[in-house]
Amino acid sequence: MSKFLDCGKINPTSGCGHILVAENEEELLQLAAGHAKDGHGVDPSPALLLIVKANIEEGEFESSGVVERV
Ligand SMILES: [Zn+2]
């Protein structure tokens, strides 16, 4: 089971169609921090981190990383 974040749920106004997938929470948070900066020009703040943590879900994915929502 992988951990994942639906970026569009964390910031609905972004219209982001990416899902971030990682093996564990620590990797996922690193991935999210990188995506926030590279994908949205947002510096990961403690407040953002709380929202991100509240939105972590579990699911089956074939690979880790940033994938397009289908
Ligand atoms: Zn995004």
N, CA, C, O and the ligand as a Tripos MOL2 file, in Angstrom:
@<TRIPOS>MOLECULE
protein
  281   279    71     0     0
PROTEIN
NO_CHARGES

@<TRIPOS>ATOM
      1 N           0.8500   -1.2010    0.0000 N.3       1 MET1
      2 CA          0.0000    0.0000    0.0000 C.3       1 MET1
      3 C           0.8810    1.2450    0.0000 C.2       1 MET1
      4 O           1.8010    1.3680    0.8080 O.2       1 MET1
      5 N           0.5910    2.1540   -0.9050 N.am      2 SER2
      6 CA          1.3430    3.4040   -0.9760 C.3       2 SER2
      7 C           0.5640    4.5260   -0.3070 C.2       2 SER2
      8 O          -0.6500    4.4450   -0.1230 O.2       2 SER2
      9 N           1.2920    5.5690    0.0500 N.am      3 LYS3
     10 CA          0.6550    6.7850    0.5570 C.3       3 LYS3
     11 C           0.5520    7.7540   -0.6060 C.2       3 LYS3
     12 O           1.4650    7.8450   -1.4260 O.2       3 LYS3
     13 N          -0.5560    8.4760   -0.6810 N.am      4 PHE4
     14 CA         -0.6490    9.4520   -1.7660 C.3       4 PHE4
     15 C          -1.3860   10.7120   -1.3570 C.2       4 PHE4
     16 O          -2.1450   10.7380   -0.3880 O.2       4 PHE4
     17 N          -1.1340   11.7540   -2.1330 N.am      5 LEU5
     18 CA         -1.7900   13.0470   -1.9420 C.3       5 LEU5
     19 C          -2.3960   13.4800   -3.2660 C.2       5 LEU5
     20 O          -1.7500   13.3860   -4.3100 O.2       5 LEU5
     21 N          -3.6280   13.9520   -3.2250 N.am      6 ASP6
     22 CA         -4.2530   14.5380   -4.4020 C.3       6 ASP6
     23 C          -4.0220   16.0380   -4.3030 C.2       6 ASP6
     24 O          -4.6830   16.7260   -3.5250 O.2       6 ASP6
     25 N          -3.0860   16.5400   -5.0920 N.am      7 CYS7
     26 CA         -2.6940   17.9480   -4.9730 C.3       7 CYS7
     27 C          -3.8840   18.8860   -5.1570 C.2       7 CYS7
     28 O          -3.9730   19.9180   -4.4920 O.2       7 CYS7
     29 N          -4.7830   18.5320   -6.0440 N.am      8 GLY8
     30 CA         -5.9440   19.3860   -6.3070 C.3       8 GLY8
     31 C          -6.8770   19.5200   -5.1100 C.2       8 GLY8
     32 O          -7.6650   20.4630   -5.0360 O.2       8 GLY8
     33 N          -6.7890   18.5720   -4.1670 N.am      9 LYS9
     34 CA         -7.6250   18.6520   -2.9630 C.3       9 LYS9
     35 C          -6.9930   19.5710   -1.9270 C.2       9 LYS9
     36 O          -7.6880   20.2190   -1.1450 O.2       9 LYS9
     37 N          -5.6550   19.6170   -1.9340 N.am     10 ILE10
     38 CA         -4.9530   20.4410   -0.9560 C.3      10 ILE10
     39 C          -5.1250   21.9170   -1.2940 C.2      10 ILE10
     40 O          -5.2900   22.7590   -0.4110 O.2      10 ILE10
     41 N          -5.0840   22.2090   -2.5840 N.am     11 ASN11
     42 CA         -5.2920   23.5930   -3.0180 C.3      11 ASN11
     43 C          -6.2010   23.5800   -4.2470 C.2      11 ASN11
     44 O          -5.7250   23.6210   -5.3820 O.2      11 ASN11
     45 N          -7.5310   23.5240   -4.0060 N.am     12 PRO12
     46 CA         -8.4890   23.3780   -5.1110 C.3      12 PRO12
     47 C          -8.3840   24.4930   -6.1490 C.2      12 PRO12
     48 O          -8.6800   24.2780   -7.3240 O.2      12 PRO12
     49 N          -7.9620   25.6870   -5.7170 N.am     13 THR13
     50 CA         -7.8920   26.7970   -6.6640 C.3      13 THR13
     51 C          -6.7240   26.6470   -7.6380 C.2      13 THR13
     52 O          -6.6770   27.3350   -8.6580 O.2      13 THR13
     53 N          -5.7780   25.7510   -7.3310 N.am     14 SER14
     54 CA         -4.6240   25.5720   -8.2070 C.3      14 SER14
     55 C          -5.0080   24.8570   -9.4910 C.2      14 SER14
     56 O          -4.3420   25.0110  -10.5140 O.2      14 SER14
     57 N          -6.0850   24.0710   -9.4420 N.am     15 GLY15
     58 CA         -6.4760   23.2820  -10.5970 C.3      15 GLY15
     59 C          -5.4520   22.2270  -10.9440 C.2      15 GLY15
     60 O          -5.4070   21.7430  -12.0750 O.2      15 GLY15
     61 N          -4.6300   21.8690   -9.9720 N.am     16 CYS16
     62 CA         -3.5500   20.9120  -10.2160 C.3      16 CYS16
     63 C          -4.1110   19.5080  -10.4190 C.2      16 CYS16
     64 O          -4.9600   19.0630   -9.6480 O.2      16 CYS16
     65 N          -3.6450   18.8130  -11.4460 N.am     17 GLY17
     66 CA         -4.1200   17.4630  -11.7390 C.3      17 GLY17
     67 C          -3.1080   16.3930  -11.3870 C.2      17 GLY17
     68 O          -3.0980   15.3200  -11.9900 O.2      17 GLY17
     69 N          -2.2620   16.6780  -10.4230 N.am     18 HIS18
     70 CA         -1.2200   15.7170  -10.0780 C.3      18 HIS18
     71 C          -1.5220   14.9730   -8.7820 C.2      18 HIS18
     72 O          -2.0840   15.5180   -7.8320 O.2      18 HIS18
     73 N          -1.1240   13.7020   -8.7870 N.am     19 ILE19
     74 CA         -1.1810   12.8770   -7.5890 C.3      19 ILE19
     75 C           0.2640   12.5840   -7.1920 C.2      19 ILE19
     76 O           1.0790   12.1910   -8.0280 O.2      19 ILE19
     77 N           0.5700   12.7760   -5.9260 N.am     20 LEU20
     78 CA          1.9170   12.4760   -5.4320 C.3      20 LEU20
     79 C           1.8760   11.1440   -4.7070 C.2      20 LEU20
     80 O           1.0790   10.9460   -3.7900 O.2      20 LEU20
     81 N           2.7530   10.2230   -5.1310 N.am     21 VAL21
     82 CA          2.7360    8.8680   -4.5850 C.3      21 VAL21
     83 C           4.0960    8.5230   -3.9930 C.2      21 VAL21
     84 O           5.1260    8.7730   -4.6200 O.2      21 VAL21
     85 N           4.1110    7.9480   -2.7860 N.am     22 ALA22
     86 CA          5.3680    7.5270   -2.1710 C.3      22 ALA22
     87 C           5.1340    6.2900   -1.3170 C.2      22 ALA22
     88 O           4.0000    5.9280   -1.0000 O.2      22 ALA22
     89 N           6.2380    5.6560   -0.9570 N.am     23 GLU23
     90 CA          6.1690    4.4190   -0.1750 C.3      23 GLU23
     91 C           5.7870    4.6570    1.2750 C.2      23 GLU23
     92 O           5.1490    3.8140    1.9060 O.2      23 GLU23
     93 N           6.1850    5.8270    1.8070 N.am     24 ASN24
     94 CA          5.8700    6.1260    3.2020 C.3      24 ASN24
     95 C           5.6740    7.6290    3.3800 C.2      24 ASN24
     96 O           5.9150    8.4190    2.4680 O.2      24 ASN24
     97 N           5.2270    8.0010    4.5860 N.am     25 GLU25
     98 CA          4.8590    9.3890    4.8350 C.3      25 GLU25
     99 C           6.0400   10.3410    4.6890 C.2      25 GLU25
    100 O           5.8950   11.4480    4.1710 O.2      25 GLU25
    101 N           7.2100    9.9020    5.1490 N.am     26 GLU26
    102 CA          8.3840   10.7700    5.0890 C.3      26 GLU26
    103 C           8.7330   11.1190    3.6420 C.2      26 GLU26
    104 O           8.9830   12.2790    3.3150 O.2      26 GLU26
    105 N           8.7470   10.0990    2.7810 N.am     27 GLU27
    106 CA          9.0250   10.3330    1.3590 C.3      27 GLU27
    107 C           7.9610   11.2210    0.7290 C.2      27 GLU27
    108 O           8.2520   12.0910   -0.0920 O.2      27 GLU27
    109 N           6.7240   10.9760    1.1370 N.am     28 LEU28
    110 CA          5.6100   11.7300    0.5600 C.3      28 LEU28
    111 C           5.7150   13.2130    0.9080 C.2      28 LEU28
    112 O           5.4530   14.0750    0.0690 O.2      28 LEU28
    113 N           6.1000   13.4990    2.1480 N.am     29 LEU29
    114 CA          6.2310   14.8960    2.5710 C.3      29 LEU29
    115 C           7.3600   15.5900    1.8190 C.2      29 LEU29
    116 O           7.2540   16.7710    1.4900 O.2      29 LEU29
    117 N           8.4440   14.8560    1.5450 N.am     30 GLN30
    118 CA          9.5460   15.4210    0.7650 C.3      30 GLN30
    119 C           9.0990   15.7010   -0.6600 C.2      30 GLN30
    120 O           9.4160   16.7410   -1.2380 O.2      30 GLN30
    121 N           8.3590   14.7560   -1.2080 N.am     31 LEU31
    122 CA          7.8470   14.8960   -2.5670 C.3      31 LEU31
    123 C           6.9080   16.1010   -2.6540 C.2      31 LEU31
    124 O           6.9550   16.8780   -3.6070 O.2      31 LEU31
    125 N           6.0550   16.2350   -1.6330 N.am     32 ALA32
    126 CA          5.0920   17.3300   -1.6020 C.3      32 ALA32
    127 C           5.7990   18.6810   -1.4960 C.2      32 ALA32
    128 O           5.3910   19.6530   -2.1320 O.2      32 ALA32
    129 N           6.8540   18.7350   -0.6950 N.am     33 ALA33
    130 CA          7.6110   19.9770   -0.5450 C.3      33 ALA33
    131 C           8.2380   20.3720   -1.8770 C.2      33 ALA33
    132 O           8.2140   21.5420   -2.2600 O.2      33 ALA33
    133 N           8.8000   19.3870   -2.5790 N.am     34 GLY34
    134 CA          9.4040   19.6530   -3.8860 C.3      34 GLY34
    135 C           8.3670   20.0830   -4.9040 C.2      34 GLY34
    136 O           8.6040   20.9950   -5.6960 O.2      34 GLY34
    137 N           7.2140   19.4240   -4.8830 N.am     35 HIS35
    138 CA          6.1490   19.7500   -5.8440 C.3      35 HIS35
    139 C           5.5650   21.1380   -5.5740 C.2      35 HIS35
    140 O           5.2500   21.8700   -6.5130 O.2      35 HIS35
    141 N           5.4210   21.5000   -4.3090 N.am     36 ALA36
    142 CA          4.8910   22.8160   -3.9470 C.3      36 ALA36
    143 C           5.7890   23.9050   -4.5380 C.2      36 ALA36
    144 O           5.3080   24.8930   -5.0930 O.2      36 ALA36
    145 N           7.0830   23.7050   -4.4080 N.am     37 LYS37
    146 CA          8.0550   24.6850   -4.8720 C.3      37 LYS37
    147 C           8.1700   24.6820   -6.4050 C.2      37 LYS37
    148 O           8.0420   25.7240   -7.0470 O.2      37 LYS37
    149 N           8.4140   23.4980   -6.9770 N.am     38 ASP38
    150 CA          8.6460   23.3990   -8.4200 C.3      38 ASP38
    151 C           7.3570   23.5570   -9.2260 C.2      38 ASP38
    152 O           7.3510   24.1550  -10.3020 O.2      38 ASP38
    153 N           6.2640   23.0070   -8.6850 N.am     39 GLY39
    154 CA          5.0180   23.0060   -9.4270 C.3      39 GLY39
    155 C           4.1790   24.2540   -9.2050 C.2      39 GLY39
    156 O           3.4310   24.6820  -10.0850 O.2      39 GLY39
    157 N           4.3150   24.8320   -8.0170 N.am     40 HIS40
    158 CA          3.4240   25.9390   -7.6830 C.3      40 HIS40
    159 C           4.1420   27.1880   -7.1850 C.2      40 HIS40
    160 O           3.4910   28.1950   -6.9070 O.2      40 HIS40
    161 N           5.4590   27.1490   -7.0650 N.am     41 GLY41
    162 CA          6.2070   28.2990   -6.5790 C.3      41 GLY41
    163 C           5.8570   28.6660   -5.1550 C.2      41 GLY41
    164 O           5.9380   29.8310   -4.7640 O.2      41 GLY41
    165 N           5.4570   27.6390   -4.3600 N.am     42 VAL42
    166 CA          5.0480   27.8670   -2.9730 C.3      42 VAL42
    167 C           6.1010   27.2800   -2.0320 C.2      42 VAL42
    168 O           6.5320   26.1380   -2.1940 O.2      42 VAL42
    169 N           6.5040   28.0800   -1.0520 N.am     43 ASP43
    170 CA          7.4230   27.5510   -0.0460 C.3      43 ASP43
    171 C           6.6290   26.7710    0.9790 C.2      43 ASP43
    172 O           5.6490   27.2820    1.5220 O.2      43 ASP43
    173 N           7.0420   25.5150    1.2590 N.am     44 PRO44
    174 CA          6.2980   24.6990    2.2260 C.3      44 PRO44
    175 C           6.3550   25.3350    3.6110 C.2      44 PRO44
    176 O           7.4360   25.4540    4.1880 O.2      44 PRO44
    177 N           5.2190   25.7420    4.1480 N.am     45 SER45
    178 CA          5.1370   26.3530    5.4680 C.3      45 SER45
    179 C           4.5860   25.3280    6.4530 C.2      45 SER45
    180 O           4.0070   24.3220    6.0430 O.2      45 SER45
    181 N           4.7620   25.5770    7.7560 N.am     46 PRO46
    182 CA          4.1720   24.6690    8.7560 C.3      46 PRO46
    183 C           2.6620   24.5140    8.5720 C.2      46 PRO46
    184 O           2.1200   23.4270    8.7740 O.2      46 PRO46
    185 N           1.9800   25.6030    8.1890 N.am     47 ALA47
    186 CA          0.5270   25.5420    7.9870 C.3      47 ALA47
    187 C           0.1890   24.6290    6.8120 C.2      47 ALA47
    188 O          -0.7560   23.8430    6.8670 O.2      47 ALA47
    189 N           0.9880   24.7500    5.7400 N.am     48 LEU48
    190 CA          0.7650   23.9020    4.5670 C.3      48 LEU48
    191 C           1.0140   22.4420    4.9200 C.2      48 LEU48
    192 O           0.2900   21.5490    4.4800 O.2      48 LEU48
    193 N           2.0500   22.2170    5.7220 N.am     49 LEU49
    194 CA          2.3860   20.8600    6.1300 C.3      49 LEU49
    195 C           1.2260   20.1890    6.8580 C.2      49 LEU49
    196 O           0.9550   19.0060    6.6530 O.2      49 LEU49
    197 N           0.5430   20.9560    7.7120 N.am     50 LEU50
    198 CA         -0.6020   20.4070    8.4430 C.3      50 LEU50
    199 C          -1.7290   19.9980    7.4830 C.2      50 LEU50
    200 O          -2.3540   18.9500    7.6460 O.2      50 LEU50
    201 N          -1.9710   20.8490    6.4820 N.am     51 ILE51
    202 CA         -3.0140   20.5410    5.4980 C.3      51 ILE51
    203 C          -2.6280   19.2990    4.7070 C.2      51 ILE51
    204 O          -3.4470   18.4160    4.4530 O.2      51 ILE51
    205 N          -1.3510   19.2580    4.3260 N.am     52 VAL52
    206 CA         -0.8500   18.1070    3.5650 C.3      52 VAL52
    207 C          -1.0290   16.8210    4.3710 C.2      52 VAL52
    208 O          -1.5250   15.8170    3.8590 O.2      52 VAL52
    209 N          -0.6160   16.8680    5.6450 N.am     53 LYS53
    210 CA         -0.7090   15.6680    6.4870 C.3      53 LYS53
    211 C          -2.1580   15.2040    6.6450 C.2      53 LYS53
    212 O          -2.4360   14.0060    6.6880 O.2      53 LYS53
    213 N          -3.0720   16.1690    6.7310 N.am     54 ALA54
    214 CA         -4.4870   15.8350    6.9030 C.3      54 ALA54
    215 C          -5.0800   15.1990    5.6490 C.2      54 ALA54
    216 O          -6.1400   14.5750    5.7050 O.2      54 ALA54
    217 N          -4.3920   15.3580    4.5170 N.am     55 ASN55
    218 CA         -4.9290   14.8650    3.2450 C.3      55 ASN55
    219 C          -4.2350   13.6180    2.7190 C.2      55 ASN55
    220 O          -4.5070   13.1750    1.6040 O.2      55 ASN55
    221 N          -3.3410   13.0510    3.5170 N.am     56 ILE56
    222 CA         -2.6500   11.8320    3.0840 C.3      56 ILE56
    223 C          -3.6440   10.6730    3.0410 C.2      56 ILE56
    224 O          -4.3800   10.4290    3.9970 O.2      56 ILE56
    225 N          -3.6470    9.9640    1.9100 N.am     57 GLU57
    226 CA         -4.5340    8.8160    1.7440 C.3      57 GLU57
    227 C          -3.6960    7.5970    1.3850 C.2      57 GLU57
    228 O          -2.5150    7.7150    1.0550 O.2      57 GLU57
    229 N          -4.3180    6.4310    1.4520 N.am     58 GLU58
    230 CA         -3.6040    5.2060    1.0990 C.3      58 GLU58
    231 C          -4.2550    4.5570   -0.1050 C.2      58 GLU58
    232 O          -5.4780    4.5690   -0.2480 O.2      58 GLU58
    233 N          -3.4290    3.9910   -0.9660 N.am     59 GLY59
    234 CA         -3.9860    3.3260   -2.1330 C.3      59 GLY59
    235 C          -2.9340    2.5010   -2.8510 C.2      59 GLY59
    236 O          -1.7560    2.5310   -2.4960 O.2      59 GLY59
    237 N          -3.3670    1.7690   -3.8570 N.am     60 GLU60
    238 CA         -2.4520    0.9380   -4.6340 C.3      60 GLU60
    239 C          -2.0060    1.6820   -5.8810 C.2      60 GLU60
    240 O          -2.8320    2.1070   -6.6880 O.2      60 GLU60
    241 N          -0.6940    1.8380   -6.0360 N.am     61 PHE61
    242 CA         -0.1330    2.4710   -7.2280 C.3      61 PHE61
    243 C           1.0010    1.6080   -7.7600 C.2      61 PHE61
    244 O           1.6850    0.9190   -7.0040 O.2      61 PHE61
    245 N           1.1890    1.6590   -9.0810 N.am     62 GLU62
    246 CA          2.2350    0.8350   -9.6870 C.3      62 GLU62
    247 C           3.6090    1.4200   -9.4580 C.2      62 GLU62
    248 O           4.5940    0.6860   -9.3750 O.2      62 GLU62
    249 N           3.6860    2.7690   -9.3530 N.am     63 SER63
    250 CA          4.9920    3.3620   -9.1370 C.3      63 SER63
    251 C           4.8700    4.6110   -8.2770 C.2      63 SER63
    252 O           3.7830    5.1660   -8.1150 O.2      63 SER63
    253 N           5.9940    5.0420   -7.7310 N.am     64 SER64
    254 CA          6.0210    6.2330   -6.8980 C.3      64 SER64
    255 C           6.3940    7.4480   -7.7340 C.2      64 SER64
    256 O           6.9260    7.3300   -8.8380 O.2      64 SER64
    257 N           6.1020    8.6110   -7.1800 N.am     65 GLY65
    258 CA          6.4680    9.8460   -7.8590 C.3      65 GLY65
    259 C           5.2400   10.7060   -8.1130 C.2      65 GLY65
    260 O           4.1930   10.5270   -7.4900 O.2      65 GLY65
    261 N           5.3940   11.6450   -9.0440 N.am     66 VAL66
    262 CA          4.2960   12.5390   -9.3870 C.3      66 VAL66
    263 C           3.6030   11.9740  -10.6270 C.2      66 VAL66
    264 O           4.2210   11.8340  -11.6820 O.2      66 VAL66
    265 N           2.3330   11.6560  -10.4910 N.am     67 VAL67
    266 CA          1.6110   11.0810  -11.6310 C.3      67 VAL67
    267 C           0.3960   11.9520  -11.9730 C.2      67 VAL67
    268 O          -0.1030   12.7000  -11.1330 O.2      67 VAL67
    269 N          -0.0650   11.8390  -13.2150 N.am     68 GLU68
    270 CA         -1.2520   12.5770  -13.6460 C.3      68 GLU68
    271 C          -2.4890   11.9010  -13.0860 C.2      68 GLU68
    272 O          -2.5750   10.6730  -13.0610 O.2      68 GLU68
    273 N          -3.4540   12.7030  -12.6330 N.am     69 ARG69
    274 CA         -4.7170   12.1280  -12.2160 C.3      69 ARG69
    275 C          -5.4470   11.6190  -13.4600 C.2      69 ARG69
    276 O          -5.4730   12.2880  -14.4940 O.2      69 ARG69
    277 N          -6.0280   10.4460  -13.3470 N.am     70 VAL70
    278 CA         -6.7460    9.8930  -14.5160 C.3      70 VAL70
    279 C          -8.2400    9.9100  -14.2930 C.2      70 VAL70
    280 O          -8.9990    9.4860  -15.1650 O.2      70 VAL70
    281 ZN          0.1790   20.4170   -7.6180 Zn       71 ZN71
@<TRIPOS>BOND
     1     1     2 1
     2     2     3 1
     3     3     4 2
     4     3     5 am
     5     5     6 1
     6     6     7 1
     7     7     8 2
     8     7     9 am
     9     9    10 1
    10    10    11 1
    11    11    12 2
    12    11    13 am
    13    13    14 1
    14    14    15 1
    15    15    16 2
    16    15    17 am
    17    17    18 1
    18    18    19 1
    19    19    20 2
    20    19    21 am
    21    21    22 1
    22    22    23 1
    23    23    24 2
    24    23    25 am
    25    25    26 1
    26    26    27 1
    27    27    28 2
    28    27    29 am
    29    29    30 1
    30    30    31 1
    31    31    32 2
    32    31    33 am
    33    33    34 1
    34    34    35 1
    35    35    36 2
    36    35    37 am
    37    37    38 1
    38    38    39 1
    39    39    40 2
    40    39    41 am
    41    41    42 1
    42    42    43 1
    43    43    44 2
    44    43    45 am
    45    45    46 1
    46    46    47 1
    47    47    48 2
    48    47    49 am
    49    49    50 1
    50    50    51 1
    51    51    52 2
    52    51    53 am
    53    53    54 1
    54    54    55 1
    55    55    56 2
    56    55    57 am
    57    57    58 1
    58    58    59 1
    59    59    60 2
    60    59    61 am
    61    61    62 1
    62    62    63 1
    63    63    64 2
    64    63    65 am
    65    65    66 1
    66    66    67 1
    67    67    68 2
    68    67    69 am
    69    69    70 1
    70    70    71 1
    71    71    72 2
    72    71    73 am
    73    73    74 1
    74    74    75 1
    75    75    76 2
    76    75    77 am
    77    77    78 1
    78    78    79 1
    79    79    80 2
    80    79    81 am
    81    81    82 1
    82    82    83 1
    83    83    84 2
    84    83    85 am
    85    85    86 1
    86    86    87 1
    87    87    88 2
    88    87    89 am
    89    89    90 1
    90    90    91 1
    91    91    92 2
    92    91    93 am
    93    93    94 1
    94    94    95 1
    95    95    96 2
    96    95    97 am
    97    97    98 1
    98    98    99 1
    99    99   100 2
   100    99   101 am
   101   101   102 1
   102   102   103 1
   103   103   104 2
   104   103   105 am
   105   105   106 1
   106   106   107 1
   107   107   108 2
   108   107   109 am
   109   109   110 1
   110   110   111 1
   111   111   112 2
   112   111   113 am
   113   113   114 1
   114   114   115 1
   115   115   116 2
   116   115   117 am
   117   117   118 1
   118   118   119 1
   119   119   120 2
   120   119   121 am
   121   121   122 1
   122   122   123 1
   123   123   124 2
   124   123   125 am
   125   125   126 1
   126   126   127 1
   127   127   128 2
   128   127   129 am
   129   129   130 1
   130   130   131 1
   131   131   132 2
   132   131   133 am
   133   133   134 1
   134   134   135 1
   135   135   136 2
   136   135   137 am
   137   137   138 1
   138   138   139 1
   139   139   140 2
   140   139   141 am
   141   141   142 1
   142   142   143 1
   143   143   144 2
   144   143   145 am
   145   145   146 1
   146   146   147 1
   147   147   148 2
   148   147   149 am
   149   149   150 1
   150   150   151 1
   151   151   152 2
   152   151   153 am
   153   153   154 1
   154   154   155 1
   155   155   156 2
   156   155   157 am
   157   157   158 1
   158   158   159 1
   159   159   160 2
   160   159   161 am
   161   161   162 1
   162   162   163 1
   163   163   164 2
   164   163   165 am
   165   165   166 1
   166   166   167 1
   167   167   168 2
   168   167   169 am
   169   169   170 1
   170   170   171 1
   171   171   172 2
   172   171   173 am
   173   173   174 1
   174   174   175 1
   175   175   176 2
   176   175   177 am
   177   177   178 1
   178   178   179 1
   179   179   180 2
   180   179   181 am
   181   181   182 1
   182   182   183 1
   183   183   184 2
   184   183   185 am
   185   185   186 1
   186   186   187 1
   187   187   188 2
   188   187   189 am
   189   189   190 1
   190   190   191 1
   191   191   192 2
   192   191   193 am
   193   193   194 1
   194   194   195 1
   195   195   196 2
   196   195   197 am
   197   197   198 1
   198   198   199 1
   199   199   200 2
   200   199   201 am
   201   201   202 1
   202   202   203 1
   203   203   204 2
   204   203   205 am
   205   205   206 1
   206   206   207 1
   207   207   208 2
   208   207   209 am
   209   209   210 1
   210   210   211 1
   211   211   212 2
   212   211   213 am
   213   213   214 1
   214   214   215 1
   215   215   216 2
   216   215   217 am
   217   217   218 1
   218   218   219 1
   219   219   220 2
   220   219   221 am
   221   221   222 1
   222   222   223 1
   223   223   224 2
   224   223   225 am
   225   225   226 1
   226   226   227 1
   227   227   228 2
   228   227   229 am
   229   229   230 1
   230   230   231 1
   231   231   232 2
   232   231   233 am
   233   233   234 1
   234   234   235 1
   235   235   236 2
   236   235   237 am
   237   237   238 1
   238   238   239 1
   239   239   240 2
   240   239   241 am
   241   241   242 1
   242   242   243 1
   243   243   244 2
   244   243   245 am
   245   245   246 1
   246   246   247 1
   247   247   248 2
   248   247   249 am
   249   249   250 1
   250   250   251 1
   251   251   252 2
   252   251   253 am
   253   253   254 1
   254   254   255 1
   255   255   256 2
   256   255   257 am
   257   257   258 1
   258   258   259 1
   259   259   260 2
   260   259   261 am
   261   261   262 1
   262   262   263 1
   263   263   264 2
   264   263   265 am
   265   265   266 1
   266   266   267 1
   267   267   268 2
   268   267   269 am
   269   269   270 1
   270   270   271 1
   271   271   272 2
   272   271   273 am
   273   273   274 1
   274   274   275 1
   275   275   276 2
   276   275   277 am
   277   277   278 1
   278   278   279 1
   279   279   280 2
@<TRIPOS>SUBSTRUCTURE
     1 MET1         2 RESIDUE 1 A MET
     2 SER2         6 RESIDUE 1 A SER
     3 LYS3        10 RESIDUE 1 A LYS
     4 PHE4        14 RESIDUE 1 A PHE
     5 LEU5        18 RESIDUE 1 A LEU
     6 ASP6        22 RESIDUE 1 A ASP
     7 CYS7        26 RESIDUE 1 A CYS
     8 GLY8        30 RESIDUE 1 A GLY
     9 LYS9        34 RESIDUE 1 A LYS
    10 ILE10       38 RESIDUE 1 A ILE
    11 ASN11       42 RESIDUE 1 A ASN
    12 PRO12       46 RESIDUE 1 A PRO
    13 THR13       50 RESIDUE 1 A THR
    14 SER14       54 RESIDUE 1 A SER
    15 GLY15       58 RESIDUE 1 A GLY
    16 CYS16       62 RESIDUE 1 A CYS
    17 GLY17       66 RESIDUE 1 A GLY
    18 HIS18       70 RESIDUE 1 A HIS
    19 ILE19       74 RESIDUE 1 A ILE
    20 LEU20       78 RESIDUE 1 A LEU
    21 VAL21       82 RESIDUE 1 A VAL
    22 ALA22       86 RESIDUE 1 A ALA
    23 GLU23       90 RESIDUE 1 A GLU
    24 ASN24       94 RESIDUE 1 A ASN
    25 GLU25       98 RESIDUE 1 A GLU
    26 GLU26      102 RESIDUE 1 A GLU
    27 GLU27      106 RESIDUE 1 A GLU
    28 LEU28      110 RESIDUE 1 A LEU
    29 LEU29      114 RESIDUE 1 A LEU
    30 GLN30      118 RESIDUE 1 A GLN
    31 LEU31      122 RESIDUE 1 A LEU
    32 ALA32      126 RESIDUE 1 A ALA
    33 ALA33      130 RESIDUE 1 A ALA
    34 GLY34      134 RESIDUE 1 A GLY
    35 HIS35      138 RESIDUE 1 A HIS
    36 ALA36      142 RESIDUE 1 A ALA
    37 LYS37      146 RESIDUE 1 A LYS
    38 ASP38      150 RESIDUE 1 A ASP
    39 GLY39      154 RESIDUE 1 A GLY
    40 HIS40      158 RESIDUE 1 A HIS
    41 GLY41      162 RESIDUE 1 A GLY
    42 VAL42      166 RESIDUE 1 A VAL
    43 ASP43      170 RESIDUE 1 A ASP
    44 PRO44      174 RESIDUE 1 A PRO
    45 SER45      178 RESIDUE 1 A SER
    46 PRO46      182 RESIDUE 1 A PRO
    47 ALA47      186 RESIDUE 1 A ALA
    48 LEU48      190 RESIDUE 1 A LEU
    49 LEU49      194 RESIDUE 1 A LEU
    50 LEU50      198 RESIDUE 1 A LEU
    51 ILE51      202 RESIDUE 1 A ILE
    52 VAL52      206 RESIDUE 1 A VAL
    53 LYS53      210 RESIDUE 1 A LYS
    54 ALA54      214 RESIDUE 1 A ALA
    55 ASN55      218 RESIDUE 1 A ASN
    56 ILE56      222 RESIDUE 1 A ILE
    57 GLU57      226 RESIDUE 1 A GLU
    58 GLU58      230 RESIDUE 1 A GLU
    59 GLY59      234 RESIDUE 1 A GLY
    60 GLU60      238 RESIDUE 1 A GLU
    61 PHE61      242 RESIDUE 1 A PHE
    62 GLU62      246 RESIDUE 1 A GLU
    63 SER63      250 RESIDUE 1 A SER
    64 SER64      254 RESIDUE 1 A SER
    65 GLY65      258 RESIDUE 1 A GLY
    66 VAL66      262 RESIDUE 1 A VAL
    67 VAL67      266 RESIDUE 1 A VAL
    68 GLU68      270 RESIDUE 1 A GLU
    69 ARG69      274 RESIDUE 1 A ARG
    70 VAL70      278 RESIDUE 1 A VAL
    71 ZN71       281 GROUP 0 **** ****
